Structure formats: structure tokens, C-alpha cells
Amino acid sequence: MTMLRKTITIPDAMESWIKIRIKSGHYANDSEYMRDLIRRDQERHAAENQLRDIVQESLQSGISDSGPAEIKARVENRLKADGRL
């Protein structure tokens, strides 16, 4: 994997926060902290996209004649099949 160097400018308060996180042992250095923030942002973005897809799918499916228990059972079965439950 190719590593690129980036230069950023941050306020003193943010620099102090990064140093505190490093001193606490959560991160080895500034770069590790920034990479973790970017990974978390990527994961959040992917989760938001997945939620949008679920909402869109539900809107397109229309109104159900099923009762709450029936809907719950279908959702649980779907999640089990997808390995998410």
C-alpha cells in the first residue's frame, strides 16, 4: 500500500486533544489517530448509505396488510439469513 504525506493545519485545542489521546495510550502517533478518524468516518458513511437504502426499499414496498408480529418475524428471518442477527 502506498502511503502519502498530507499536511494539515489545526487549532491549538485540537493539537492538545490529539496529544492527550496519544499520551493516554490510545494511539501511537498523530498519523495513527488521523487514520482511525478517517476509518470511522468511512464506516459511518457506509452505515448511512445502508440506512438510506433500507428506507428507500421500505418506501418502495408500499403499505403492508401484515400485522406487527408478522412483520417482526419477517424482519428477524431476513436478518438471520443475512447473518446480522
N, CA, C and O atoms as a GROMACS GRO file, in nm:
protein
  340
    1MET      N    1   0.085  -0.117   0.000
    1MET     CA    2   0.000   0.000   0.000
    1MET      C    3   0.089   0.124   0.000
    1MET      O    4   0.181   0.134   0.081
    2THR      N    5   0.063   0.215  -0.090
    2THR     CA    6   0.137   0.339  -0.098
    2THR      C    7   0.089   0.434   0.011
    2THR      O    8  -0.031   0.450   0.031
    3MET      N    9   0.182   0.495   0.080
    3MET     CA   10   0.149   0.593   0.184
    3MET      C   11   0.182   0.731   0.131
    3MET      O   12   0.289   0.754   0.074
    4LEU      N   13   0.089   0.823   0.149
    4LEU     CA   14   0.108   0.961   0.106
    4LEU      C   15   0.118   1.052   0.227
    4LEU      O   16   0.056   1.025   0.330
    5ARG      N   17   0.195   1.155   0.216
    5ARG     CA   18   0.208   1.252   0.325
    5ARG      C   19   0.111   1.366   0.300
    5ARG      O   20   0.105   1.420   0.190
    6LYS      N   21   0.035   1.402   0.403
    6LYS     CA   22  -0.059   1.513   0.398
    6LYS      C   23  -0.019   1.614   0.505
    6LYS      O   24   0.025   1.576   0.613
    7THR      N   25  -0.035   1.739   0.475
    7THR     CA   26  -0.010   1.844   0.572
    7THR      C   27  -0.143   1.910   0.605
    7THR      O   28  -0.216   1.951   0.515
    8ILE      N   29  -0.174   1.919   0.734
    8ILE     CA   30  -0.299   1.982   0.776
    8ILE      C   31  -0.269   2.091   0.879
    8ILE      O   32  -0.165   2.090   0.945
    9THR      N   33  -0.361   2.183   0.890
    9THR     CA   34  -0.350   2.290   0.989
    9THR      C   35  -0.467   2.276   1.085
    9THR      O   36  -0.583   2.270   1.042
   10ILE      N   37  -0.437   2.271   1.215
   10ILE     CA   38  -0.542   2.257   1.316
   10ILE      C   39  -0.516   2.359   1.428
   10ILE      O   40  -0.403   2.401   1.449
   11PRO      N   41  -0.621   2.397   1.499
   11PRO     CA   42  -0.604   2.489   1.611
   11PRO      C   43  -0.531   2.423   1.728
   11PRO      O   44  -0.524   2.300   1.737
   12ASP      N   45  -0.478   2.504   1.816
   12ASP     CA   46  -0.405   2.454   1.932
   12ASP      C   47  -0.487   2.356   2.016
   12ASP      O   48  -0.434   2.256   2.065
   13ALA      N   49  -0.616   2.386   2.032
   13ALA     CA   50  -0.701   2.298   2.114
   13ALA      C   51  -0.708   2.157   2.056
   13ALA      O   52  -0.707   2.059   2.130
   14MET      N   53  -0.717   2.147   1.924
   14MET     CA   54  -0.721   2.014   1.861
   14MET      C   55  -0.585   1.944   1.874
   14MET      O   56  -0.580   1.824   1.898
   15GLU      N   57  -0.478   2.018   1.860
   15GLU     CA   58  -0.344   1.959   1.877
   15GLU      C   59  -0.330   1.905   2.018
   15GLU      O   60  -0.277   1.795   2.038
   16SER      N   61  -0.376   1.982   2.116
   16SER     CA   62  -0.370   1.937   2.256
   16SER      C   63  -0.450   1.808   2.275
   16SER      O   64  -0.406   1.717   2.345
   17TRP      N   65  -0.568   1.803   2.213
   17TRP     CA   66  -0.652   1.684   2.225
   17TRP      C   67  -0.582   1.562   2.167
   17TRP      O   68  -0.583   1.454   2.227
   18ILE      N   69  -0.521   1.577   2.051
   18ILE     CA   70  -0.450   1.465   1.987
   18ILE      C   71  -0.337   1.418   2.078
   18ILE      O   72  -0.318   1.298   2.096
   19LYS      N   73  -0.263   1.510   2.134
   19LYS     CA   74  -0.152   1.474   2.223
   19LYS      C   75  -0.202   1.399   2.346
   19LYS      O   76  -0.139   1.304   2.392
   20ILE      N   77  -0.316   1.443   2.400
   20ILE     CA   78  -0.375   1.374   2.516
   20ILE      C   79  -0.411   1.230   2.479
   20ILE      O   80  -0.384   1.138   2.555
   21ARG      N   81  -0.470   1.211   2.362
   21ARG     CA   82  -0.508   1.077   2.316
   21ARG      C   83  -0.385   0.988   2.298
   21ARG      O   84  -0.388   0.869   2.330
   22ILE      N   85  -0.278   1.045   2.248
   22ILE     CA   86  -0.154   0.969   2.230
   22ILE      C   87  -0.094   0.934   2.366
   22ILE      O   88  -0.055   0.819   2.389
   23LYS      N   89  -0.086   1.032   2.456
   23LYS     CA   90  -0.029   1.007   2.588
   23LYS      C   91  -0.109   0.905   2.667
   23LYS      O   92  -0.053   0.833   2.750
   24SER      N   93  -0.240   0.898   2.642
   24SER     CA   94  -0.323   0.802   2.715
   24SER      C   95  -0.302   0.659   2.665
   24SER      O   96  -0.352   0.564   2.725
   25GLY      N   97  -0.229   0.645   2.555
   25GLY     CA   98  -0.200   0.512   2.503
   25GLY      C   99  -0.298   0.462   2.400
   25GLY      O  100  -0.285   0.349   2.352
   26HIS      N  101  -0.397   0.543   2.363
   26HIS     CA  102  -0.494   0.501   2.263
   26HIS      C  103  -0.435   0.499   2.122
   26HIS      O  104  -0.480   0.422   2.037
   27TYR      N  105  -0.336   0.582   2.099
   27TYR     CA  106  -0.273   0.591   1.967
   27TYR      C  107  -0.122   0.606   1.985
   27TYR      O  108  -0.076   0.661   2.085
   28ALA      N  109  -0.047   0.558   1.888
   28ALA     CA  110   0.099   0.566   1.895
   28ALA      C  111   0.150   0.702   1.848
   28ALA      O  112   0.253   0.750   1.895
   29ASN      N  113   0.077   0.764   1.753
   29ASN     CA  114   0.122   0.892   1.699
   29ASN      C  115   0.007   0.964   1.629
   29ASN      O  116  -0.104   0.911   1.618
   30ASP      N  117   0.035   1.084   1.583
   30ASP     CA  118  -0.067   1.166   1.517
   30ASP      C  119  -0.127   1.095   1.395
   30ASP      O  120  -0.248   1.099   1.374
   31SER      N  121  -0.044   1.031   1.317
   31SER     CA  122  -0.091   0.966   1.195
   31SER      C  123  -0.188   0.853   1.226
   31SER      O  124  -0.290   0.837   1.158
   32GLU      N  125  -0.157   0.776   1.328
   32GLU     CA  126  -0.246   0.666   1.366
   32GLU      C  127  -0.382   0.721   1.409
   32GLU      O  128  -0.486   0.664   1.375
   33TYR      N  129  -0.381   0.831   1.483
   33TYR     CA  130  -0.506   0.894   1.526
   33TYR      C  131  -0.588   0.941   1.405
   33TYR      O  132  -0.708   0.916   1.399
   34MET      N  133  -0.524   1.008   1.312
   34MET     CA  134  -0.594   1.058   1.194
   34MET      C  135  -0.648   0.943   1.108
   34MET      O  136  -0.760   0.951   1.057
   35ARG      N  137  -0.570   0.837   1.092
   35ARG     CA  138  -0.617   0.722   1.014
   35ARG      C  139  -0.740   0.659   1.079
   35ARG      O  140  -0.833   0.617   1.010
   36ASP      N  141  -0.740   0.652   1.213
   36ASP     CA  142  -0.855   0.597   1.284
   36ASP      C  143  -0.978   0.684   1.263
   36ASP      O  144  -1.088   0.632   1.243
   37LEU      N  145  -0.962   0.815   1.268
   37LEU     CA  146  -1.075   0.905   1.244
   37LEU      C  147  -1.131   0.885   1.103
   37LEU      O  148  -1.252   0.883   1.084
   38ILE      N  149  -1.044   0.871   1.006
   38ILE     CA  150  -1.088   0.852   0.867
   38ILE      C  151  -1.160   0.719   0.852
   38ILE      O  152  -1.264   0.712   0.787
   39ARG      N  153  -1.105   0.612   0.913
   39ARG     CA  154  -1.173   0.481   0.907
   39ARG      C  155  -1.312   0.489   0.968
   39ARG      O  156  -1.408   0.436   0.912
   40ARG      N  157  -1.323   0.555   1.084
   40ARG     CA  158  -1.454   0.568   1.149
   40ARG      C  159  -1.550   0.648   1.062
   40ARG      O  160  -1.669   0.614   1.054
   41ASP      N  161  -1.501   0.751   0.997
   41ASP     CA  162  -1.585   0.831   0.908
   41ASP      C  163  -1.632   0.746   0.790
   41ASP      O  164  -1.747   0.755   0.748
   42GLN      N  165  -1.542   0.664   0.736
   42GLN     CA  166  -1.580   0.576   0.626
   42GLN      C  167  -1.688   0.477   0.669
   42GLN      O  168  -1.784   0.452   0.596
   43GLU      N  169  -1.672   0.420   0.789
   43GLU     CA  170  -1.771   0.325   0.840
   43GLU      C  171  -1.906   0.394   0.862
   43GLU      O  172  -2.010   0.337   0.829
   44ARG      N  173  -1.904   0.516   0.918
   44ARG     CA  174  -2.028   0.590   0.940
   44ARG      C  175  -2.097   0.621   0.806
   44ARG      O  176  -2.219   0.610   0.795
   45HIS      N  177  -2.018   0.659   0.708
   45HIS     CA  178  -2.073   0.690   0.576
   45HIS      C  179  -2.138   0.565   0.514
   45HIS      O  180  -2.246   0.573   0.457
   46ALA      N  181  -2.071   0.451   0.527
   46ALA     CA  182  -2.127   0.325   0.475
   46ALA      C  183  -2.256   0.290   0.547
   46ALA      O  184  -2.352   0.244   0.483
   47ALA      N  185  -2.262   0.310   0.679
   47ALA     CA  186  -2.384   0.281   0.755
   47ALA      C  187  -2.497   0.375   0.714
   47ALA      O  188  -2.612   0.332   0.704
   48GLU      N  189  -2.465   0.501   0.690
   48GLU     CA  190  -2.567   0.597   0.645
   48GLU      C  191  -2.622   0.555   0.509
   48GLU      O  192  -2.743   0.560   0.487
   49ASN      N  193  -2.535   0.514   0.420
   49ASN     CA  194  -2.580   0.468   0.287
   49ASN      C  195  -2.669   0.345   0.299
   49ASN      O  196  -2.770   0.335   0.230
   50GLN      N  197  -2.630   0.253   0.386
   50GLN     CA  198  -2.711   0.132   0.406
   50GLN      C  199  -2.848   0.169   0.461
   50GLN      O  200  -2.949   0.114   0.417
   51LEU      N  201  -2.853   0.262   0.556
   51LEU     CA  202  -2.980   0.306   0.612
   51LEU      C  203  -3.067   0.372   0.505
   51LEU      O  204  -3.188   0.349   0.500
   52ARG      N  205  -3.005   0.456   0.421
   52ARG     CA  206  -3.080   0.519   0.312
   52ARG      C  207  -3.140   0.414   0.219
   52ARG      O  208  -3.255   0.425   0.176
   53ASP      N  209  -3.061   0.312   0.188
   53ASP     CA  210  -3.109   0.203   0.101
   53ASP      C  211  -3.228   0.131   0.164
   53ASP      O  212  -3.325   0.099   0.096
   54ILE      N  213  -3.218   0.105   0.295
   54ILE     CA  214  -3.327   0.036   0.366
   54ILE      C  215  -3.453   0.122   0.365
   54ILE      O  216  -3.563   0.071   0.342
   55VAL      N  217  -3.437   0.252   0.392
   55VAL     CA  218  -3.553   0.342   0.391
   55VAL      C  219  -3.615   0.348   0.253
   55VAL      O  220  -3.737   0.342   0.239
   56GLN      N  221  -3.532   0.360   0.150
   56GLN     CA  222  -3.583   0.366   0.013
   56GLN      C  223  -3.658   0.237  -0.024
   56GLN      O  224  -3.764   0.242  -0.085
   57GLU      N  225  -3.600   0.124   0.015
   57GLU     CA  226  -3.665  -0.005  -0.013
   57GLU      C  227  -3.800  -0.013   0.057
   57GLU      O  228  -3.898  -0.062   0.001
   58SER      N  229  -3.805   0.035   0.181
   58SER     CA  230  -3.931   0.029   0.254
   58SER      C  231  -4.036   0.122   0.193
   58SER      O  232  -4.154   0.087   0.187
   59LEU      N  233  -3.993   0.238   0.148
   59LEU     CA  234  -4.087   0.330   0.084
   59LEU      C  235  -4.142   0.271  -0.046
   59LEU      O  236  -4.260   0.289  -0.077
   60GLN      N  237  -4.057   0.202  -0.120
   60GLN     CA  238  -4.099   0.144  -0.246
   60GLN      C  239  -4.187   0.021  -0.228
   60GLN      O  240  -4.260  -0.018  -0.319
   61SER      N  241  -4.179  -0.041  -0.111
   61SER     CA  242  -4.255  -0.164  -0.089
   61SER      C  243  -4.404  -0.138  -0.064
   61SER      O  244  -4.485  -0.229  -0.073
   62GLY      N  245  -4.438  -0.015  -0.033
   62GLY     CA  246  -4.579   0.019  -0.012
   62GLY      C  247  -4.628  -0.016   0.126
   62GLY      O  248  -4.550  -0.052   0.215
   63ILE      N  249  -4.759  -0.005   0.144
   63ILE     CA  250  -4.822  -0.031   0.273
   63ILE      C  251  -4.852  -0.180   0.284
   63ILE      O  252  -4.902  -0.242   0.190
   64SER      N  253  -4.822  -0.236   0.400
   64SER     CA  254  -4.840  -0.379   0.422
   64SER      C  255  -4.976  -0.410   0.484
   64SER      O  256  -5.030  -0.332   0.562
   65ASP      N  257  -5.029  -0.524   0.446
   65ASP     CA  258  -5.151  -0.575   0.509
   65ASP      C  259  -5.118  -0.662   0.629
   65ASP      O  260  -5.208  -0.707   0.701
   66SER      N  261  -4.990  -0.686   0.652
   66SER     CA  262  -4.945  -0.771   0.762
   66SER      C  263  -4.954  -0.698   0.895
   66SER      O  264  -4.947  -0.575   0.901
   67GLY      N  265  -4.970  -0.776   1.000
   67GLY     CA  266  -4.972  -0.720   1.135
   67GLY      C  267  -4.831  -0.706   1.190
   67GLY      O  268  -4.737  -0.758   1.130
   68PRO      N  269  -4.815  -0.637   1.303
   68PRO     CA  270  -4.682  -0.615   1.362
   68PRO      C  271  -4.603  -0.743   1.389
   68PRO      O  272  -4.484  -0.748   1.361
   69ALA      N  273  -4.668  -0.845   1.442
   69ALA     CA  274  -4.598  -0.970   1.474
   69ALA      C  275  -4.546  -1.037   1.347
   69ALA      O  276  -4.435  -1.089   1.344
   70GLU      N  277  -4.627  -1.034   1.243
   70GLU     CA  278  -4.588  -1.094   1.114
   70GLU      C  279  -4.469  -1.018   1.054
   70GLU      O  280  -4.375  -1.078   1.003
   71ILE      N  281  -4.476  -0.886   1.059
   71ILE     CA  282  -4.368  -0.803   1.006
   71ILE      C  283  -4.239  -0.828   1.083
   71ILE      O  284  -4.132  -0.842   1.024
   72LYS      N  285  -4.250  -0.832   1.216
   72LYS     CA  286  -4.133  -0.857   1.300
   72LYS      C  287  -4.069  -0.991   1.266
   72LYS      O  288  -3.947  -1.000   1.255
   73ALA      N  289  -4.149  -1.094   1.251
   73ALA     CA  290  -4.097  -1.227   1.219
   73ALA      C  291  -4.025  -1.226   1.085
   73ALA      O  292  -3.919  -1.287   1.071
   74ARG      N  293  -4.082  -1.157   0.985
   74ARG     CA  294  -4.016  -1.150   0.854
   74ARG      C  295  -3.883  -1.077   0.862
   74ARG      O  296  -3.784  -1.119   0.801
   75VAL      N  297  -3.880  -0.968   0.938
   75VAL     CA  298  -3.756  -0.892   0.954
   75VAL      C  299  -3.651  -0.977   1.024
   75VAL      O  300  -3.535  -0.981   0.981
   76GLU      N  301  -3.689  -1.046   1.130
   76GLU     CA  302  -3.594  -1.131   1.203
   76GLU      C  303  -3.541  -1.242   1.113
   76GLU      O  304  -3.421  -1.271   1.116
   77ASN      N  305  -3.627  -1.304   1.035
   77ASN     CA  306  -3.583  -1.409   0.944
   77ASN      C  307  -3.486  -1.354   0.839
   77ASN      O  308  -3.387  -1.418   0.805
   78ARG      N  309  -3.516  -1.236   0.789
   78ARG     CA  310  -3.428  -1.174   0.690
   78ARG      C  311  -3.291  -1.143   0.750
   78ARG      O  312  -3.188  -1.168   0.687
   79LEU      N  313  -3.291  -1.088   0.873
   79LEU     CA  314  -3.164  -1.057   0.939
   79LEU      C  315  -3.084  -1.183   0.969
   79LEU      O  316  -2.961  -1.183   0.956
   80LYS      N  317  -3.152  -1.289   1.008
   80LYS     CA  318  -3.083  -1.418   1.034
   80LYS      C  319  -3.023  -1.472   0.905
   80LYS      O  320  -2.910  -1.521   0.905
   81ALA      N  321  -3.097  -1.462   0.796
   81ALA     CA  322  -3.048  -1.510   0.667
   81ALA      C  323  -2.926  -1.431   0.620
   81ALA      O  324  -2.836  -1.486   0.557
   82ASP      N  325  -2.925  -1.302   0.652
   82ASP     CA  326  -2.812  -1.216   0.614
   82ASP      C  327  -2.696  -1.225   0.712
   82ASP      O  328  -2.591  -1.165   0.690
   83GLY      N  329  -2.716  -1.301   0.822
   83GLY     CA  330  -2.610  -1.315   0.923
   83GLY      C  331  -2.594  -1.194   1.012
   83GLY      O  332  -2.491  -1.176   1.076
   84ARG      N  333  -2.697  -1.111   1.018
   84ARG     CA  334  -2.689  -0.990   1.102
   84ARG      C  335  -2.762  -1.006   1.234
   84ARG      O  336  -2.769  -0.912   1.313
   85LEU      N  337  -2.818  -1.123   1.260
   85LEU     CA  338  -2.888  -1.147   1.386
   85LEU      C  339  -2.856  -1.284   1.438
   85LEU      O  340  -2.906  -1.323   1.544
   0.00000   0.00000   0.00000
